[in-house]
Amino acid sequence: MRAPYASDPVRTRGRRHAEAPSPPRDDFQRDRDRIVHSTAFRRLVYKTQVFLNHEGDLFRTRLTHSLEVAQLGRSIGRALGLNEDLIEAIALAHDLGHTPFGHAGQDALHACMASAEPDGGGFEHNFQSLRVVDRLEERYAAFDGLNLSFETREGVLKHCSRRNAQWLAAHDPTGLGRRFLDRTQPSLEAQLCNLADEIAYNAHDIDDGVRSGLLSLDQLEELPLIRRYLDEVRASHPRLTGRRVLFETLRRVLSQQVYDVIDSTRAQLRAHGVEDPERARQLPPLVRFSDDMRALTDEVQCFLRTKLYRHPQVAETTGLAREVLRELFERYAADPAQMHAQQLAGRSVPRAVADYIAGMTDRFALQEHARLTGRRIVWPDRRRAAD
């Protein structure tokens, strides 16, 4: 049963372009369906999370990550009485603006845009996700983009620079950018998706790191959160070996984090007497970990930054990825006709180039790079852990 503080599709703040209702579905269900059928969503299957697409079929991609966020979000949202359809729509759309090659691609495009247009705001993947659903998808005769509801768009725009928030405040009549200037919060569903995103990528990056051979169980024992459940698994299943030890440990970690978020958020909602979705927007973030779980999770993130994301083998690969996107940007900017009939449509050449590259999958970016430069990137071999 939906709680009184949940977002109500009947009271949505609406779409940028008015549309007749779709009788079998409410507005948030309709948003979810549009996202699933979008071109940008399909491309996520060949976009990197941490490990590049060519490195193995079992590593996470942006698509599998988005599905995991949706699953976690819906599970927590159901327990809290939030709107599961809105949670799912936000979760499935939150990474639509991510570049090929993960954060390395984002860093490369930001550097290119900052150089090409110093006052243009650079490149932000959250803002790009909004551009995808507001403008870049081309599926409807009457408008650009997917014309999603305010609440879904609000959840997609997880972060936003002050400059982009000011631009939105001046150009978007829905008021989407105001919360970044007024320092208010998005809906509880959007807050939940932010936290589910964090829970999902911490767990699956550990899994993928061990699968790649760059992390080991011995290293994971440095982390109190992991060690606690690793000890439980070994005590309960002394004969268990191989990947099942890790899977069982991560399963227990995820469950504990989910229970912690549910309990902590319920306590926050009670403490603040929240009975209305608009009241929640005026308060500090209410969907949260307990202080103890927050500290333990921060340790996991710090560990992943130092031991995985900055691992020399990962750094070598991401350096090559940045080189690919930088050279693509330079070639397209010098000759926009190379962008396969891409139209400028009121955009500057650098912004059109950034939009085009951001929409690429890893493998298409590599194909285009080889076509335009005549060179094929030779990726470093990476040691594989046995499955």
Residue pairs with C-beta under 8 A, 6 or more apart in sequence:
1 81
2 8
2 81
2 82
2 83
3 80
3 81
3 82
4 275
4 276
5 81
5 82
5 188
5 269
5 274
5 275
5 276
5 277
5 279
5 280
6 81
6 82
6 83
6 188
6 189
6 277
7 28
7 82
7 83
7 86
7 151
7 187
7 188
7 189
7 277
8 83
8 277
9 26
9 27
9 28
9 29
9 83
9 85
9 86
9 149
10 26
12 27
12 28
12 149
12 150
12 151
13 149
13 150
13 151
13 174
13 175
14 149
14 150
14 174
15 27
15 147
15 148
15 149
15 150
16 134
16 143
16 147
16 172
16 173
16 174
17 142
17 143
17 147
19 147
22 30
25 33
26 85
27 149
28 83
28 85
28 86
28 89
28 149
28 151
28 152
29 85
30 149
31 85
31 86
31 89
31 93
31 146
31 148
31 149
31 152
32 85
32 88
32 89
32 92
34 139
34 146
34 147
34 148
35 41
35 89
35 92
35 93
35 96
35 133
35 146
35 148
36 92
37 139
38 96
38 132
38 133
38 137
38 139
38 146
39 137
39 139
40 96
40 97
40 132
40 133
40 136
40 137
40 359
41 63
41 92
41 93
41 96
43 359
43 360
43 361
44 61
44 62
44 63
44 66
44 95
44 96
44 98
45 61
45 62
45 63
45 361
46 53
46 61
46 361
46 362
46 363
46 364
47 53
47 61
47 62
47 63
47 95
47 98
47 99
47 100
47 102
47 361
47 362
48 61
48 62
48 100
48 101
48 102
48 105
48 321
48 362
49 59
49 60
49 61
49 62
49 64
49 65
49 102
49 201
49 204
49 205
49 208
50 59
50 60
50 102
50 205
50 208
50 209
50 308
50 309
50 314
51 59
51 60
51 208
51 212
51 382
52 101
52 317
52 321
52 362
52 379
53 61
53 361
53 362
53 363
54 362
54 363
54 379
55 212
55 379
55 382
56 211
56 212
56 384
58 211
58 387
59 208
59 211
59 212
60 68
60 204
60 205
60 208
62 95
62 98
64 204
65 95
65 200
65 201
65 204
66 91
66 92
66 94
66 95
67 92
68 200
68 204
69 91
69 94
69 193
69 196
69 197
69 200
70 87
70 88
70 91
70 92
72 196
72 199
72 200
72 254
72 258
73 87
73 88
73 90
73 91
73 189
73 192
73 193
73 196
74 84
74 87
74 88
75 258
76 192
76 196
76 258
76 261
76 262
77 83
77 84
77 87
77 189
77 192
78 84
79 262
80 188
80 192
80 262
80 265
80 266
80 269
80 287
82 188
82 189
82 192
83 189
86 151
86 152
86 155
86 187
86 189
87 189
87 192
87 193
87 196
89 148
89 152
89 155
90 152
90 155
90 156
90 189
90 190
90 193
91 193
91 196
91 197
93 129
93 133
93 148
93 152
93 155
93 156
94 126
94 129
94 155
94 156
94 158
94 193
94 197
95 125
95 129
96 128
96 129
96 132
96 133
96 156
97 125
97 126
97 127
97 128
97 129
97 130
97 131
97 132
97 358
98 105
98 106
98 125
98 128
98 129
98 358
99 105
99 106
99 108
99 109
99 123
99 125
99 128
99 325
99 357
99 358
99 360
100 321
100 325
100 357
100 360
100 361
100 362
100 364
100 365
101 108
101 318
101 321
101 322
101 324
101 325
101 362
101 365
102 318
102 321
103 318
104 317
104 318
104 319
104 321
104 322
104 325
105 321
105 322
105 325
105 357
105 358
105 365
106 123
106 125
107 322
108 321
108 322
108 323
108 325
108 326
108 329
109 123
109 325
109 329
109 354
109 357
109 358
110 122
110 123
110 124
111 326
112 123
112 325
112 326
112 329
112 330
112 350
112 353
112 354
113 120
113 121
113 122
113 123
113 350
113 351
113 354
114 120
114 122
116 329
116 333
116 350
117 348
117 350
117 351
120 348
120 350
120 351
121 127
121 161
121 163
121 164
121 167
122 161
123 354
123 358
124 159
124 160
124 161
124 164
125 358
126 156
126 157
126 158
126 159
126 160
127 157
127 160
127 161
127 164
128 355
128 358
129 156
129 157
130 153
130 156
130 157
130 176
131 355
132 145
132 359
133 145
133 146
133 148
133 152
133 153
133 156
134 144
134 145
134 146
134 148
134 153
135 144
135 145
136 144
136 145
136 355
136 359
137 144
137 145
137 146
138 144
139 146
140 146
140 147
148 156
150 174
150 176
151 187
151 189
151 190
153 174
153 176
154 176
154 179
154 186
154 187
154 190
155 186
155 187
155 189
155 190
155 193
157 176
157 177
158 190
158 193
158 194
158 197
160 168
160 177
160 180
162 180
162 181
164 177
165 177
165 178
165 180
165 181
166 177
166 181
167 177
168 176
168 177
169 175
169 177
169 178
169 181
178 184
179 185
179 186
179 281
184 281
184 282
185 191
185 280
185 281
185 282
185 283
185 284
185 285
185 286
186 281
187 277
187 280
187 281
188 277
188 280
188 286
188 287
191 285
191 286
191 287
192 261
192 265
192 287
194 287
195 261
195 287
195 288
195 289
198 297
198 301
199 254
199 257
199 258
199 261
199 297
202 297
202 300
202 301
202 304
203 250
203 253
203 254
205 304
205 308
206 215
206 220
206 226
206 246
206 250
206 300
206 304
207 246
207 247
207 250
209 215
209 304
209 307
209 308
210 216
210 217
210 220
210 243
210 246
210 385
211 243
211 384
211 385
211 387
212 382
212 383
212 384
212 385
213 382
213 383
213 384
213 385
214 307
214 308
214 311
214 313
214 314
214 382
214 383
215 307
215 308
217 230
217 245
217 246
219 303
219 307
220 226
220 227
220 230
220 249
221 227
221 230
222 303
223 296
223 299
223 300
223 303
224 296
224 299
225 253
225 296
225 297
225 299
225 300
226 249
226 253
226 300
229 249
229 252
229 253
229 256
230 245
230 249
232 249
232 252
233 240
233 245
233 248
233 249
233 252
234 240
234 245
237 245
237 248
240 248
242 386
243 387
256 293
257 289
257 293
257 297
260 289
260 290
260 293
261 287
261 288
261 289
263 290
264 288
264 289
264 290
264 293
265 286
265 287
265 288
268 274
268 286
268 287
268 288
269 280
269 286
272 279
272 283
272 286
274 280
274 283
274 286
280 286
288 294
289 297
308 314
313 380
313 382
316 380
317 379
317 380
317 382
320 377
320 379
323 377
324 365
324 366
324 369
324 377
325 357
325 365
327 369
327 372
327 373
328 357
328 365
328 368
328 369
328 372
329 350
329 353
329 354
329 357
331 338
331 372
331 373
332 338
332 339
332 353
332 356
332 357
333 349
333 350
333 353
336 342
336 344
336 349
336 352
336 353
338 372
339 352
339 353
339 356
342 352
342 356
343 352
344 352
345 352
347 355
357 365
360 368
366 376
366 377
369 375
369 377
370 376
370 377
